[in-house]
Amino acid sequence: MNSELPDIETAGLSAAELRLELACALYARGKISAVTGSHLADVDLITFQGALMERHIPRNYTLEDLHDDMEALNKLFPA
């Protein structure tokens, strides 16, 4: 999806900065996941998590997320 925006350079934001700000805002509102946010911002997940931390946006990490991560790790690194 492409979107035309008013002159964002005058706002002091590059296109990359605007994508990151939008991704953080959508994540903070619960509209997208962290992975989707990192894709939207075109950064890796660790960088996106760092951006959330800088903005004091808590990571929404549930017990279900933990179980999913553990299952994925067990598949990658079987005992």
ChimeraX attribute file (.defattr): number of C-alpha atoms within 10 A of each C-alpha:
attribute: neighborCount
match mode: 1-to-1
recipient: residues
	/A:1	2
	/A:2	4
	/A:3	5
	/A:4	5
	/A:5	7
	/A:6	8
	/A:7	9
	/A:8	11
	/A:9	9
	/A:10	8
	/A:11	9
	/A:12	10
	/A:13	13
	/A:14	12
	/A:15	13
	/A:16	13
	/A:17	12
	/A:18	15
	/A:19	19
	/A:20	22
	/A:21	18
	/A:22	15
	/A:23	25
	/A:24	25
	/A:25	17
	/A:26	16
	/A:27	22
	/A:28	19
	/A:29	9
	/A:30	11
	/A:31	12
	/A:32	16
	/A:33	17
	/A:34	23
	/A:35	16
	/A:36	16
	/A:37	25
	/A:38	23
	/A:39	16
	/A:40	17
	/A:41	22
	/A:42	15
	/A:43	16
	/A:44	12
	/A:45	16
	/A:46	12
	/A:47	13
	/A:48	23
	/A:49	20
	/A:50	12
	/A:51	17
	/A:52	21
	/A:53	12
	/A:54	9
	/A:55	13
	/A:56	10
	/A:57	16
	/A:58	11
	/A:59	13
	/A:60	11
	/A:61	10
	/A:62	9
	/A:63	8
	/A:64	9
	/A:65	11
	/A:66	11
	/A:67	11
	/A:68	12
	/A:69	12
	/A:70	12
	/A:71	13
	/A:72	12
	/A:73	11
	/A:74	11
	/A:75	10
	/A:76	9
	/A:77	8
	/A:78	8
	/A:79	5
